[in-house]
Amino acid sequence: MPTRINAKTSTLIDHMYYYTGGKLKEGTKIFSGNFLEDICDHLANYTIVCNMKSHTKLERPLVRIFSQKNKQKFNDYLQISNFDDIFSDNDANTAYNKFITIVQTGFEHSFLFTRLSRARAKDKAWITTALRKSSKSKSKLYKKWLETKDQQDEIKYKQYRRTFRKVALEAEEVYYREKFDTRTNSVKKLWRNLNIVCSLQKSNYKTNNISKLIVKGSTLTDDNNISNGVNNYFSTIGEKLDEELSQKTSSFNNHDFKSYFHKPLKNSFFVTPTNSTELMKIITKLNKSKSPGYDNIGPSLIKDVSIVILDPLVHIFNL
C-alpha cells in the first residue's frame, strides 16, 4: 500500500518488516495497514500481531483464613456448645465421635472457604502482611525522592530498601526452612548428605587400612588372605548363629514358641488416669509449626481453644 500520496503520485516509501521465524505460530494472525490522515503527505503504517488462541483463566483457589477474628469466633462457638452428652457416655469411641463432630462443625462454621484475593494470589508464599506494608512504604519513599531530588530523601529510601531486602530474604529463608523441617532431615542435613554422596566436598574422615588380621590364632598380613578372612567371617555368621541356637534350644519342645513364655498374668495392664494439668502440659508443648491432620485443625489452633476442650478430652482419655 502506498504511504506517500500527493496530487499526482503515490509512492511506497515507508516500510515495516516483521520476521515470524521459520514457521508462523499456530493461532497467530498479522494485520497491517495505513492510517489515513492529512497531517502530512506521509501516512503512518502499523502492524498488529494477534494471538487468536483463547487463554483459560486460572481460577483462584479456595482457602480458609485463620485470622484472629475467625479464631475468636471458633472459640466462642465451642464455649456455647453442649458437651453433656460426652460426659454421660461411657464408651470411648462414641464419646470421641460426638466430641469431634462438635469441633468440626465449629471449625466449618468459623473458617469458611473464601476465594483467594487477586493481590494475594500474586504474592510469593513467604510474603507476609508486614512485608506488604513495608513494600508500600518503600514505594512511597522512592516516589518522594523522585519528586524532590533531595539527597536526604535518597539516603532514607536506600537505607529502607536495604533493610527491606534483608528482611524479605530472611522471610524466604524461614519459609523454605520450615518446609523442609517437616521432613526427616533439615535443608542443611540434606545438602550435607548430597555433598557426601556426590563427592562435592572432601571428607574429613581418614580411611583406615587393615594391616593384619588374627583368624583362629593365626596372624594374616597378606592383603588377599585378609580379604578372604573378612569375607569368610561375615559369610558364615548365619550358619554359626543357627548352630548355636540349635544347641541352646535342644532341651525345648521342638522350638515351640510357647516354651519361651511364662504363665499368663490376667488383668495386669493398668494405665493411670490423666487429669487437666497433665493434658494442658502436653498441649503447651505441641509444636506450632507442625502441619494439621485430615481435619485441618493444627496445633496452633488447639492451643487457642485448649481451655474449652480440656475437660471433654480428659473424660474421653480416661474411659
C-alpha positions, -999 to +999 in steps of 0.1 A: +000+000+000+013+035-008+025+055+022+032+089+004+004+103-016+002+137-033-019+152-061-001+134-089+019+104-074+015+076-049+047+061-036+056+032-013+083+049+007+078+038+043+084+001+052+078-021+082+093-056+083+083-085+107+101-118+107+080-147+120+108-172+122+109-204+103+072-210+108+043-188+118+030-200+151-004-217+151-031-193+162-012-162+153-025-136+128-009-105+114-028-073+104-012-043+088-023-011+071-020+027+070-037+055+090-054+079+067-047+114+079-040+148+064-013+160+089+014+154+063+019+136+030+033+105+047+008+080+060+016+063+092+017+025+089+010-002+115+014-039+121-006-059+147+004-094+157-026-111+173-027-144+193-060-159+184-058-187+210-082-185+238-065-183+272-081-202+301-080-180+331-066-198+362-092-200+389-081-187+423-081-214+449-104-215+479-087-210+512-095-208+549-085-175+566-072-181+601-075-145+613-078-135+649-114-127+643-122-162+630-102-178+658-123-159+684-154-170+665-143-206+668-136-202+705-170-187+711-187-215+692-171-241+714-178-222+746-216-222+739-215-259+727-231-285+749-207-313+759-231-330+784-237-360+760-199-367+760-197-367+798-226-391+801-212-415+776-190-444+789-178-456+755-145-440+743-153-444+706-188-429+707-177-402+731-149-392+708-172-392+677-195-368+695-166-346+705-150-344+671-184-337+654-189-306+676-153-294+670-155-300+632-189-283+630-175-252+648-144-253+625-165-253+593-187-226+607-159-203+618-134-208+589-154-207+558-138-213+524-130-180+508-117-172+473-081-161+475-079-124+466-062-114+433-035-095+451-027-123+475-027-149+446+002-129+430+023-128+462+051-152+469+044-178+495+067-161+521+053-126+516+036-117+549+012-088+557+041-069+573+062-072+542+034-059+520+031-029+542+068-024+542+068-026+504+042+002+501+063+023+525+094+017+503+074+028+472+063+060+489+099+069+499+110+062+463+083+084+449+091+112+473+128+110+463+119+113+426+097+143+433+121+162+455+155+150+442+168+157+477+198+139+489+183+132+523+153+116+507+176+094+486+195+083+517+163+074+535+149+055+506+181+035+500+185+026+537+149+015+539+153-005+507+184-022+521+166-032+552+135-044+533+156-067+511+173-082+541+140-089+559+125-103+527+154-127+522+152-138+558+114-144+554+121-165+523+148-185+541+125-192+571+097-202+548+117-228+529+134-240+561+100-247+577+090-265+545+119-289+548+118-291+586+085-311+582+105-339+567+130-361+585+161-340+577+167-303+575+179-285+544+214-283+558+214-320+566+200-328+531+227-308+514+254-322+535+243-357+526+241-348+490+276-334+490+290-366+507+271-389+482+281-369+451+316-362+464+312-325+460+333-318+491+362-337+506+355-358+536+375-351+568+375-388+577+406-408+570+404-443+556+420-469+579+437-499+561+438-532+579+475-541+583+469-575+599+441-598+609+441-626+635+419-656+625+418-686+648+451-677+664+469-672+630+481-637+620+473-628+584+493-599+568+488-606+531+460-585+515+444-614+498+444-635+530+430-606+550+402-601+524+393-639+524+394-639+562+369-610+564+346-625+537+347-659+554+337-643+588+307-624+575+295-651+551+293-677+579+276-656+606+242-672+598+254-707+599+272-702+633+242-685+648+219-713+637+243-739+652+245-720+685+207-716+687+202-753+679+224-763+708+208-739+733+172-748+724+176-785+721+160-790+755+128-772+745+099-789+727+110-787+691+114-749+692+078-744+702+073-706+707+051-713+738+080-728+756+096-693+758+065-678+775+059-676+812+025-683+828+000-656+817-010-628+841-045-617+836-056-581+845-020-570+848-023-540+824-031-507+841-030-470+829-030-442+854-059-418+847-049-384+833-060-350+845-064-315+832-029-304+844-011-332+826-031-327+794-025-289+795+013-295+797+011-318+767-009-293+747+015-265+757+045-285+743+029-290+709+049-276+680+030-248+663+049-253+630+036-289+625+010-295+598-026-303+607-042-336+601-071-346+579-094-323+599-073-292+592-071-284+629-034-277+636-015-275+669-017-237+669-055-237+668-057-264+695-036-242+718-060-213+713-091-234+723-074-256+748-093-243+778-126-252+762-118-287+750-097-297+780-124-313+802-141-333+774-107-347+763-098-357+798-131-376+801-125-394+768-089-403+776-099-418+810-126-441+795 
